[in-house]
């Protein structure tokens, strides 16, 4: 179920679990806010529209945080008149999480444990990453390291092609 609410001169379409930024509210973090200006509510083809508001319907939300938005720069100037004016503004906001729409409470979120299949897939991905690249795709430093691991003697100042020849000859 969703609802369209009005707060701070703006309208928001909300559902249970949504987090929205609204104009600054006088509410403490963690407190509950009730929006009673519900313009419309419903689901699918069953929609109720108010004139202008629906009586008796409310939307409840928990205050998550309060803060200021990103800075907006206002720069004014007049050409050839040596007039420049620079201002900045940060709009205050309140972040709320919707907990109840029109009396329907949100279900508590379940913490899902990773399934055994997901764990196995992650192990396979790590194993695939550690597999060695083909020799011709390796960098010179990787080739030198590969040769040292496998006990192949090479000259560190040799070119990549010479190192590849030495490794292939040792195989």
N, C-alpha and C positions, 0 to 999 in steps of 0.2 A: 504494500500500500504506500502511496506517496501523497504528499500534500504540497500546496503552494502557500508559503507564508510571506508576510510582509514585516520587515524590520529595518529600521534605519533608512526609510525611504526607498528601499529596494525590495524586489521579490525574489524568492529562492524556491526552487523545486527540491524537496528533501524526502529522503527515505530513512528507515531505521539503519543506523550505523554510519551514515554520512557525516563527514567533517566539513564544515563550511566556515568561511571567514565573514563575519558580519561587522557592521560599524560598532565601535567600542561601546560595551555595555558596563553598567555599574554592577559587577558581580565578581565575587572572589573565585579564584581557581579551585575547581573541585565542586563548586556549588551547582545547583540545578536551576535552569532558567525555563520559564514557561512562555511560549509564544501563543498569544490568543488571537492574533489577527491572521486567521486561516482563510485564504481566498477560495481555495478549492481542495477537495480531497477525494480519493477513490483509487480504484484499480481497474484497468481494462476499460470496459464500456460502462461500468458502474461508477460514475463520477458525480459528486455533489458540488455545485457551484454556488457561492454565496452572493448576496446583494448588499453591500460589498463583501461582508464577512459571514462565515458560517457560525451560527450560534451553538455554543456548547462544545465545540471541537477545539482541542488545544494540541500543541506540539511541545514535548519536553526535550531538553537538551542539557548535557553536562558541559561546564566551561573547562576547556583543556588548557588554554593559555591566552594571555593578552600581550600585545606588543605593537610594534610599528612596522608598517610595510616598507618596501624599497623606496629610496629617495627619488623624487621626481624633480628634475631641474627645469625652472622657468627662466628663460633668457629673453629679454626684450632689448631691442636696439632700433635706432632710427639711422638710416644711412645718411652719411655726410653731415650729421649733426652732433657727433661725438657724444651720443647718448647710449649707454649700455647699463643694464640692470640685471643682475643674476640673483635668483632666489631658489631655495630648495624647500621641499615639503615631504614629510613622512606621515602618511595617514595612519592613525591608530586603529587597531582592529581587535576583535575577540574571536578566538577559534573555539567553536562549539561542536560537540558530537551529539547527533540526534539519537535519543534513547527511546522515545515513544512518539508515534504518529497517530493522532486521532484516537488515543486510548489503547492502541496496540503496542505492547512492549516489545522491545528487541530481544531476540534470543541471546543468551550468553555465548560468547565466542569460545569454541572448543580449541584446545591446544592439541594439534595433531602430531603424533610421533611419526618419524620417518618409517615407512614400510621397509621390510627386509629387501624387497626388490630394489628400492631406491638406494639403499646402502650398497647393494651389490653392484648396481650401475655406477655409483660413484667410485667404487674400488676399481672397476674395469676402466673407467676414464683415466684414473691416475696411472694405472698400469700401461695404458695406451700412450700416455704422455711420456713415460719413461723409456719406451722402446727407442732403440737407436735409429737414427736416420741412415739412409743409404750413404755410402762413403762419398759419392760424387756430390752430394748435397751439403756435406759438412764444410765448415769454415776451416782454415788452416790451423787455428788454435785447437779446434775440436779434433782434427786429425792427429795432431801431436799428442794430445791427451789419450786418444784411442790407442795409438801406437805404444805409449808408455804402459797403459793398462794391460795390453796383450804381450808385452815383453819384446816388442819389435824395435831394433835399434835404428834410429834415423838421425840425420843431421838437422838440428833445430833451424839452421839457416837455409835449408833446402826449400825449393818452391813447392807449391801445392801439388803439382803434377808429379814431381819426384817423390814426394811423400806417398801419394797414391800408388805409384809403381812399387815402392818398397813394401807397402802393406799388402798389395795383391800378390807380390812375389813370395811373401812370408806365409800366405794362406795355403 
